[in-house]
Amino acid sequence: MAPQDDNQTQEKTVLKGAITISQINADEITFLANRFWAPDTANAHEAFNSQIIEDIYRKEICDSRHSLRRIMMLEFSQYLENYLWPNFDGERATRAHLMSIVAMVNEKFREKVEVWKVFEKSSELFAKFFQRVLEACIEDRPVTPAVMREQTALLVFLNHCFNSMEVEICRDQAKRLVSLAMWSCLQPKRREQELTQIPQWRKFWKKLQKREDSEQKEKLSWERHFLQNLMIKFIRILDTIPEAGPVCDETVRYCERFVEFLIDLEALLPTRRFFNTVMDDCHVVVRCSLSSLVRREEGNLFAQVSHFS
């Protein structure tokens, strides 16, 4: 067979959507990586430039509507390990920097490769990053396709963290959101009812009240109300979907992902024990079953997953 025929045969065997070596070498991301973060050009790297992160996030992630192909290219270039995380500042990092890290972590999970090792050497910085993610999850923003894509990415990242409780840095951050202390957001009568059923928890509750640091009160209150506020935000977004007429696909996807998130929290013993009561107190399952989305054709998957929440 002629060499040209060999090449044609090889091209046919490439899976649809797969990235070839020639495409990688010719891609703009590869040129940027060689200039700023690729390991094999480490001796010739230009100085860190935060605008590069802004431009990549806008062009390669936002403008492409979170294109899987573009995010795969960034992950292949080791963007997270060699540029995003080494230059992350917990106080001054921009939203683009934060969301770029979230996108890279989600892609690593999708590809089923090692994720948390890059963060384990700087647990204090990861705590600041995680706090920024939590704040972004519940911030009040308009329901637009671009915003919903970001919110879905944040939610997927959060779910990965809760499903990685065996990893110390994830466990340390997640457990403070789902401990007995989160019952402070319950109505007093409901909390009293729950504590009466299990006297041992009442003892723990009293100890929590005594140990509470007045200087940390605002921060602790924010953490204890986080999941409740996240569910309230979800219900508000769910209620924006009309019974008929056009609907934003990204909003539907966010709602589907949110119910999956709730199912995972309910499935894990460390998170289910106290979270289940708060979820019930928010009437999330009832609100899902009464929503317009379950009666729409676009809501078939949502109706199926919400049935199991």
DRENTIDO-158154 format. One record per residue (C-alpha): chain; x, y, z. Coordinates in Angstrom, 3 decimals, m for minus. Layout:
! residues N
<cadena: A | east: X | north: Y | up: Z>
...
//
This chain:
! residues 309
<cadena: A | east: 0.000 | north: 0.000 | up: 0.000>
<cadena: A | east: 1.296 | north: 3.483 | up: m0.852>
<cadena: A | east: 2.328 | north: 5.821 | up: 2.010>
<cadena: A | east: m0.570 | north: 8.122 | up: 1.175>
<cadena: A | east: m3.008 | north: 5.222 | up: 1.577>
<cadena: A | east: m1.409 | north: 4.383 | up: 4.935>
<cadena: A | east: m2.059 | north: 7.922 | up: 6.141>
<cadena: A | east: m5.660 | north: 7.788 | up: 4.991>
<cadena: A | east: m6.196 | north: 4.505 | up: 6.841>
<cadena: A | east: m4.723 | north: 5.958 | up: 10.036>
<cadena: A | east: m6.975 | north: 9.003 | up: 9.787>
<cadena: A | east: m10.041 | north: 6.756 | up: 9.514>
<cadena: A | east: m9.096 | north: 4.930 | up: 12.709>
<cadena: A | east: m8.966 | north: 8.142 | up: 14.747>
<cadena: A | east: m12.043 | north: 8.313 | up: 16.950>
<cadena: A | east: m14.507 | north: 11.042 | up: 16.160>
<cadena: A | east: m13.736 | north: 14.081 | up: 18.325>
<cadena: A | east: m10.256 | north: 12.837 | up: 19.295>
<cadena: A | east: m7.360 | north: 15.280 | up: 19.101>
<cadena: A | east: m4.465 | north: 14.251 | up: 16.878>
<cadena: A | east: m0.775 | north: 15.009 | up: 17.496>
<cadena: A | east: m0.657 | north: 17.318 | up: 14.486>
<cadena: A | east: m3.646 | north: 19.271 | up: 15.809>
<cadena: A | east: m2.018 | north: 19.589 | up: 19.230>
<cadena: A | east: 1.238 | north: 20.884 | up: 17.753>
<cadena: A | east: m0.578 | north: 23.436 | up: 15.594>
<cadena: A | east: m2.935 | north: 24.657 | up: 18.318>
<cadena: A | east: m2.635 | north: 28.165 | up: 19.749>
<cadena: A | east: m2.768 | north: 26.728 | up: 23.282>
<cadena: A | east: 0.417 | north: 24.751 | up: 22.588>
<cadena: A | east: 2.211 | north: 27.926 | up: 21.496>
<cadena: A | east: 1.056 | north: 29.700 | up: 24.663>
<cadena: A | east: 2.102 | north: 26.738 | up: 26.802>
<cadena: A | east: 5.575 | north: 26.767 | up: 25.262>
<cadena: A | east: 5.896 | north: 30.449 | up: 26.128>
<cadena: A | east: 4.552 | north: 30.316 | up: 29.688>
<cadena: A | east: 4.201 | north: 26.887 | up: 31.324>
<cadena: A | east: 5.158 | north: 23.802 | up: 29.289>
<cadena: A | east: 7.712 | north: 21.678 | up: 31.248>
<cadena: A | east: 9.968 | north: 21.079 | up: 28.239>
<cadena: A | east: 10.465 | north: 24.837 | up: 27.680>
<cadena: A | east: 10.922 | north: 25.740 | up: 31.363>
<cadena: A | east: 14.251 | north: 27.506 | up: 30.785>
<cadena: A | east: 12.715 | north: 29.928 | up: 28.275>
<cadena: A | east: 9.416 | north: 30.834 | up: 29.961>
<cadena: A | east: 8.188 | north: 34.406 | up: 30.010>
<cadena: A | east: 7.222 | north: 35.990 | up: 33.345>
<cadena: A | east: 3.782 | north: 35.259 | up: 34.776>
<cadena: A | east: 1.103 | north: 37.363 | up: 33.109>
<cadena: A | east: m2.360 | north: 37.334 | up: 34.686>
<cadena: A | east: m3.867 | north: 38.674 | up: 31.460>
<cadena: A | east: m3.034 | north: 35.356 | up: 29.784>
<cadena: A | east: m5.430 | north: 33.612 | up: 32.195>
<cadena: A | east: m8.126 | north: 36.222 | up: 31.521>
<cadena: A | east: m7.760 | north: 35.842 | up: 27.751>
<cadena: A | east: m7.722 | north: 32.038 | up: 27.824>
<cadena: A | east: m10.792 | north: 31.877 | up: 30.035>
<cadena: A | east: m12.728 | north: 34.289 | up: 27.842>
<cadena: A | east: m11.690 | north: 32.851 | up: 24.482>
<cadena: A | east: m11.146 | north: 29.142 | up: 25.102>
<cadena: A | east: m13.773 | north: 28.489 | up: 27.785>
<cadena: A | east: m16.487 | north: 31.167 | up: 27.821>
<cadena: A | east: m16.646 | north: 32.030 | up: 24.118>
<cadena: A | east: m16.545 | north: 28.325 | up: 23.212>
<cadena: A | east: m19.406 | north: 27.643 | up: 25.682>
<cadena: A | east: m17.126 | north: 25.441 | up: 27.790>
<cadena: A | east: m16.098 | north: 23.386 | up: 24.764>
<cadena: A | east: m14.882 | north: 19.966 | up: 25.844>
<cadena: A | east: m12.305 | north: 19.963 | up: 23.067>
<cadena: A | east: m10.739 | north: 23.275 | up: 24.155>
<cadena: A | east: m10.705 | north: 22.291 | up: 27.829>
<cadena: A | east: m9.084 | north: 18.973 | up: 26.874>
<cadena: A | east: m6.334 | north: 20.903 | up: 25.113>
<cadena: A | east: m5.714 | north: 23.032 | up: 28.209>
<cadena: A | east: m5.596 | north: 19.963 | up: 30.437>
<cadena: A | east: m3.215 | north: 18.184 | up: 28.050>
<cadena: A | east: m0.847 | north: 21.170 | up: 28.263>
<cadena: A | east: m0.702 | north: 20.841 | up: 32.104>
<cadena: A | east: m2.252 | north: 24.282 | up: 32.481>
<cadena: A | east: m3.462 | north: 23.615 | up: 36.041>
<cadena: A | east: m0.254 | north: 22.158 | up: 37.459>
<cadena: A | east: 2.223 | north: 24.545 | up: 35.873>
<cadena: A | east: 0.409 | north: 27.877 | up: 35.584>
<cadena: A | east: m2.965 | north: 28.203 | up: 37.289>
<cadena: A | east: m2.264 | north: 26.722 | up: 40.710>
<cadena: A | east: 1.357 | north: 27.908 | up: 41.207>
<cadena: A | east: 0.178 | north: 31.481 | up: 40.563>
<cadena: A | east: m3.106 | north: 31.393 | up: 42.481>
<cadena: A | east: m3.569 | north: 34.009 | up: 45.208>
<cadena: A | east: m6.437 | north: 33.331 | up: 47.611>
<cadena: A | east: m7.247 | north: 37.022 | up: 48.117>
<cadena: A | east: m6.414 | north: 38.643 | up: 44.784>
<cadena: A | east: m7.101 | north: 35.959 | up: 42.172>
<cadena: A | east: m9.706 | north: 36.981 | up: 39.600>
<cadena: A | east: m12.911 | north: 35.141 | up: 38.829>
<cadena: A | east: m11.382 | north: 33.921 | up: 35.557>
<cadena: A | east: m8.480 | north: 32.387 | up: 37.498>
<cadena: A | east: m10.862 | north: 30.700 | up: 39.940>
<cadena: A | east: m13.168 | north: 29.347 | up: 37.239>
<cadena: A | east: m10.237 | north: 28.126 | up: 35.140>
<cadena: A | east: m9.054 | north: 25.948 | up: 38.035>
<cadena: A | east: m12.604 | north: 24.635 | up: 38.492>
<cadena: A | east: m12.805 | north: 23.748 | up: 34.790>
<cadena: A | east: m9.464 | north: 21.926 | up: 34.880>
<cadena: A | east: m10.376 | north: 19.899 | up: 37.979>
<cadena: A | east: m13.699 | north: 18.885 | up: 36.423>
<cadena: A | east: m11.896 | north: 17.806 | up: 33.260>
<cadena: A | east: m9.428 | north: 15.699 | up: 35.247>
<cadena: A | east: m12.343 | north: 13.909 | up: 36.886>
<cadena: A | east: m13.946 | north: 13.356 | up: 33.502>
<cadena: A | east: m10.704 | north: 11.836 | up: 32.220>
<cadena: A | east: m10.329 | north: 9.796 | up: 35.453>
<cadena: A | east: m6.785 | north: 10.974 | up: 36.165>
<cadena: A | east: m5.085 | north: 12.036 | up: 39.419>
<cadena: A | east: m6.638 | north: 15.273 | up: 40.695>
<cadena: A | east: m5.816 | north: 16.265 | up: 44.254>
<cadena: A | east: m2.063 | north: 15.689 | up: 44.461>
<cadena: A | east: m1.307 | north: 19.103 | up: 42.985>
<cadena: A | east: m3.235 | north: 20.763 | up: 45.852>
<cadena: A | east: m2.045 | north: 18.618 | up: 48.767>
<cadena: A | east: 1.254 | north: 20.458 | up: 49.284>
<cadena: A | east: m0.582 | north: 23.736 | up: 49.951>
<cadena: A | east: m3.628 | north: 22.856 | up: 52.061>
<cadena: A | east: m3.984 | north: 26.397 | up: 53.464>
<cadena: A | east: m4.149 | north: 27.866 | up: 49.975>
<cadena: A | east: m6.657 | north: 25.190 | up: 48.964>
<cadena: A | east: m8.843 | north: 26.244 | up: 51.911>
<cadena: A | east: m8.879 | north: 29.816 | up: 50.569>
<cadena: A | east: m9.636 | north: 28.550 | up: 47.074>
<cadena: A | east: m12.475 | north: 26.372 | up: 48.381>
<cadena: A | east: m13.964 | north: 29.329 | up: 50.249>
<cadena: A | east: m13.910 | north: 31.381 | up: 47.049>
<cadena: A | east: m15.744 | north: 28.542 | up: 45.278>
<cadena: A | east: m18.421 | north: 28.448 | up: 47.991>
<cadena: A | east: m18.947 | north: 32.196 | up: 47.724>
<cadena: A | east: m19.256 | north: 31.958 | up: 43.935>
<cadena: A | east: m21.829 | north: 29.157 | up: 44.283>
<cadena: A | east: m24.351 | north: 31.275 | up: 46.172>
<cadena: A | east: m23.721 | north: 34.752 | up: 44.796>
<cadena: A | east: m26.779 | north: 36.462 | up: 43.353>
<cadena: A | east: m26.405 | north: 36.702 | up: 39.571>
<cadena: A | east: m28.925 | north: 36.914 | up: 36.708>
<cadena: A | east: m30.081 | north: 33.637 | up: 35.154>
<cadena: A | east: m28.362 | north: 33.737 | up: 31.756>
<cadena: A | east: m26.807 | north: 30.913 | up: 29.696>
<cadena: A | east: m23.247 | north: 32.072 | up: 30.474>
<cadena: A | east: m23.931 | north: 32.371 | up: 34.206>
<cadena: A | east: m25.661 | north: 28.982 | up: 34.309>
<cadena: A | east: m22.686 | north: 27.315 | up: 32.610>
<cadena: A | east: m20.425 | north: 28.742 | up: 35.306>
<cadena: A | east: m22.794 | north: 27.773 | up: 38.107>
<cadena: A | east: m23.035 | north: 24.234 | up: 36.759>
<cadena: A | east: m19.233 | north: 23.957 | up: 36.631>
<cadena: A | east: m19.001 | north: 25.171 | up: 40.245>
<cadena: A | east: m21.658 | north: 22.685 | up: 41.329>
<cadena: A | east: m19.894 | north: 19.783 | up: 39.592>
<cadena: A | east: m16.636 | north: 20.773 | up: 41.302>
<cadena: A | east: m18.362 | north: 20.924 | up: 44.689>
<cadena: A | east: m19.834 | north: 17.482 | up: 44.128>
<cadena: A | east: m16.385 | north: 16.103 | up: 43.291>
<cadena: A | east: m15.093 | north: 17.484 | up: 46.593>
<cadena: A | east: m17.876 | north: 15.870 | up: 48.621>
<cadena: A | east: m17.296 | north: 12.595 | up: 46.802>
<cadena: A | east: m13.585 | north: 12.769 | up: 47.690>
<cadena: A | east: m13.979 | north: 12.721 | up: 51.472>
<cadena: A | east: m11.194 | north: 10.133 | up: 51.680>
<cadena: A | east: m8.786 | north: 12.908 | up: 50.622>
<cadena: A | east: m7.755 | north: 14.979 | up: 53.637>
<cadena: A | east: m7.865 | north: 18.423 | up: 52.020>
<cadena: A | east: m11.391 | north: 17.750 | up: 50.721>
<cadena: A | east: m12.582 | north: 16.202 | up: 53.972>
<cadena: A | east: m11.314 | north: 19.157 | up: 56.020>
<cadena: A | east: m13.279 | north: 21.618 | up: 53.893>
<cadena: A | east: m16.447 | north: 19.596 | up: 53.303>
<cadena: A | east: m17.063 | north: 18.324 | up: 56.827>
<cadena: A | east: m17.547 | north: 21.821 | up: 58.261>
<cadena: A | east: m20.526 | north: 22.284 | up: 55.937>
<cadena: A | east: m22.368 | north: 19.092 | up: 56.922>
<cadena: A | east: m21.761 | north: 18.707 | up: 60.664>
<cadena: A | east: m24.381 | north: 18.869 | up: 63.415>
<cadena: A | east: m23.731 | north: 22.617 | up: 63.591>
<cadena: A | east: m25.630 | north: 23.077 | up: 60.307>
<cadena: A | east: m28.847 | north: 22.488 | up: 62.271>
<cadena: A | east: m28.552 | north: 26.091 | up: 63.441>
<cadena: A | east: m30.403 | north: 26.973 | up: 60.225>
<cadena: A | east: m33.429 | north: 24.855 | up: 61.210>
<cadena: A | east: m36.553 | north: 26.357 | up: 62.706>
<cadena: A | east: m36.245 | north: 26.133 | up: 66.536>
<cadena: A | east: m39.237 | north: 23.795 | up: 66.879>
<cadena: A | east: m37.933 | north: 21.473 | up: 64.167>
<cadena: A | east: m34.470 | north: 21.408 | up: 65.737>
<cadena: A | east: m35.922 | north: 20.665 | up: 69.163>
<cadena: A | east: m37.959 | north: 17.834 | up: 67.686>
<cadena: A | east: m34.866 | north: 16.275 | up: 66.098>
<cadena: A | east: m32.711 | north: 16.650 | up: 69.220>
<cadena: A | east: m35.427 | north: 15.080 | up: 71.365>
<cadena: A | east: m35.383 | north: 11.950 | up: 69.229>
<cadena: A | east: m31.634 | north: 11.389 | up: 69.755>
<cadena: A | east: m30.465 | north: 12.617 | up: 73.211>
<cadena: A | east: m26.813 | north: 12.038 | up: 72.334>
<cadena: A | east: m27.013 | north: 14.727 | up: 69.677>
<cadena: A | east: m28.471 | north: 17.150 | up: 72.215>
<cadena: A | east: m25.312 | north: 16.719 | up: 74.295>
<cadena: A | east: m23.166 | north: 17.471 | up: 71.263>
<cadena: A | east: m25.354 | north: 20.470 | up: 70.440>
<cadena: A | east: m24.865 | north: 21.950 | up: 73.918>
<cadena: A | east: m21.105 | north: 21.466 | up: 73.645>
<cadena: A | east: m21.127 | north: 23.279 | up: 70.315>
<cadena: A | east: m22.943 | north: 26.223 | up: 71.864>
<cadena: A | east: m20.397 | north: 26.455 | up: 74.686>
<cadena: A | east: m17.350 | north: 26.199 | up: 72.403>
<cadena: A | east: m18.537 | north: 28.837 | up: 69.947>
<cadena: A | east: m16.004 | north: 31.619 | up: 69.457>
<cadena: A | east: m17.671 | north: 35.033 | up: 69.341>
<cadena: A | east: m14.976 | north: 36.357 | up: 66.985>
<cadena: A | east: m15.690 | north: 33.561 | up: 64.506>
<cadena: A | east: m19.471 | north: 33.713 | up: 64.891>
<cadena: A | east: m20.203 | north: 35.387 | up: 61.553>
<cadena: A | east: m17.928 | north: 33.029 | up: 59.603>
<cadena: A | east: m19.344 | north: 29.949 | up: 61.341>
<cadena: A | east: m22.907 | north: 31.101 | up: 60.716>
<cadena: A | east: m22.141 | north: 31.569 | up: 57.010>
<cadena: A | east: m20.733 | north: 28.041 | up: 56.743>
<cadena: A | east: m23.646 | north: 26.480 | up: 58.633>
<cadena: A | east: m26.179 | north: 28.165 | up: 56.369>
<cadena: A | east: m24.296 | north: 27.523 | up: 53.123>
<cadena: A | east: m26.122 | north: 24.399 | up: 51.941>
<cadena: A | east: m29.473 | north: 25.826 | up: 52.980>
<cadena: A | east: m28.752 | north: 29.006 | up: 51.002>
<cadena: A | east: m27.587 | north: 26.920 | up: 48.046>
<cadena: A | east: m30.884 | north: 25.005 | up: 48.038>
<cadena: A | east: m32.854 | north: 28.250 | up: 48.298>
<cadena: A | east: m30.944 | north: 29.565 | up: 45.287>
<cadena: A | east: m31.671 | north: 26.351 | up: 43.369>
<cadena: A | east: m35.404 | north: 26.677 | up: 44.067>
<cadena: A | east: m35.322 | north: 30.290 | up: 42.888>
<cadena: A | east: m33.624 | north: 29.251 | up: 39.625>
<cadena: A | east: m36.014 | north: 26.314 | up: 39.180>
<cadena: A | east: m38.966 | north: 28.687 | up: 39.527>
<cadena: A | east: m37.720 | north: 30.794 | up: 36.585>
<cadena: A | east: m38.564 | north: 27.962 | up: 34.164>
<cadena: A | east: m42.036 | north: 28.556 | up: 32.663>
<cadena: A | east: m44.637 | north: 25.874 | up: 31.969>
<cadena: A | east: m44.509 | north: 26.647 | up: 28.235>
<cadena: A | east: m42.388 | north: 28.599 | up: 25.800>
<cadena: A | east: m38.619 | north: 28.778 | up: 25.352>
<cadena: A | east: m36.365 | north: 27.552 | up: 28.132>
<cadena: A | east: m32.635 | north: 27.978 | up: 28.636>
<cadena: A | east: m30.882 | north: 24.620 | up: 28.136>
<cadena: A | east: m28.128 | north: 25.647 | up: 30.553>
<cadena: A | east: m30.713 | north: 26.302 | up: 33.278>
<cadena: A | east: m32.202 | north: 22.842 | up: 32.774>
<cadena: A | east: m28.735 | north: 21.305 | up: 32.954>
<cadena: A | east: m27.998 | north: 23.196 | up: 36.187>
<cadena: A | east: m31.209 | north: 21.876 | up: 37.751>
<cadena: A | east: m30.367 | north: 18.315 | up: 36.693>
<cadena: A | east: m26.877 | north: 18.601 | up: 38.124>
<cadena: A | east: m28.208 | north: 20.063 | up: 41.347>
<cadena: A | east: m30.533 | north: 17.126 | up: 41.955>
<cadena: A | east: m27.630 | north: 14.756 | up: 41.245>
<cadena: A | east: m25.646 | north: 16.701 | up: 43.845>
<cadena: A | east: m28.430 | north: 16.222 | up: 46.407>
<cadena: A | east: m28.614 | north: 12.502 | up: 45.634>
<cadena: A | east: m24.868 | north: 12.142 | up: 46.202>
<cadena: A | east: m25.051 | north: 14.009 | up: 49.516>
<cadena: A | east: m27.871 | north: 11.708 | up: 50.592>
<cadena: A | east: m25.907 | north: 8.623 | up: 49.525>
<cadena: A | east: m22.829 | north: 9.396 | up: 51.647>
<cadena: A | east: m23.088 | north: 8.594 | up: 55.360>
<cadena: A | east: m20.777 | north: 11.455 | up: 56.493>
<cadena: A | east: m22.981 | north: 13.986 | up: 54.692>
<cadena: A | east: m26.445 | north: 12.416 | up: 54.932>
<cadena: A | east: m26.741 | north: 12.269 | up: 58.724>
<cadena: A | east: m27.458 | north: 15.966 | up: 59.316>
<cadena: A | east: m27.966 | north: 17.255 | up: 55.779>
<cadena: A | east: m31.076 | north: 15.139 | up: 55.217>
<cadena: A | east: m32.995 | north: 17.063 | up: 57.895>
<cadena: A | east: m32.019 | north: 20.444 | up: 56.445>
<cadena: A | east: m33.017 | north: 19.340 | up: 52.941>
<cadena: A | east: m36.381 | north: 18.163 | up: 54.251>
<cadena: A | east: m36.843 | north: 21.465 | up: 56.087>
<cadena: A | east: m36.314 | north: 23.314 | up: 52.777>
<cadena: A | east: m39.014 | north: 21.167 | up: 51.073>
<cadena: A | east: m36.723 | north: 20.674 | up: 48.083>
<cadena: A | east: m38.274 | north: 17.383 | up: 46.934>
<cadena: A | east: m41.782 | north: 18.854 | up: 47.076>
<cadena: A | east: m40.711 | north: 21.957 | up: 45.151>
<cadena: A | east: m39.106 | north: 19.777 | up: 42.471>
<cadena: A | east: m42.245 | north: 17.650 | up: 42.060>
<cadena: A | east: m44.428 | north: 20.768 | up: 41.755>
<cadena: A | east: m42.114 | north: 22.623 | up: 39.368>
<cadena: A | east: m42.922 | north: 23.433 | up: 35.757>
<cadena: A | east: m39.801 | north: 21.607 | up: 34.605>
<cadena: A | east: m41.122 | north: 18.131 | up: 35.485>
<cadena: A | east: m44.077 | north: 18.727 | up: 33.150>
<cadena: A | east: m41.959 | north: 19.841 | up: 30.205>
<cadena: A | east: m40.379 | north: 17.596 | up: 27.584>
<cadena: A | east: m36.979 | north: 19.102 | up: 28.432>
<cadena: A | east: m37.506 | north: 17.989 | up: 32.026>
<cadena: A | east: m37.667 | north: 14.225 | up: 31.431>
<cadena: A | east: m34.240 | north: 13.577 | up: 32.945>
<cadena: A | east: m34.867 | north: 16.063 | up: 35.753>
<cadena: A | east: m38.132 | north: 14.305 | up: 36.607>
<cadena: A | east: m36.357 | north: 10.942 | up: 36.731>
<cadena: A | east: m33.481 | north: 12.042 | up: 38.966>
<cadena: A | east: m35.648 | north: 14.203 | up: 41.250>
<cadena: A | east: m37.815 | north: 11.141 | up: 41.889>
<cadena: A | east: m34.829 | north: 9.551 | up: 43.675>
<cadena: A | east: m33.788 | north: 12.587 | up: 45.726>
//
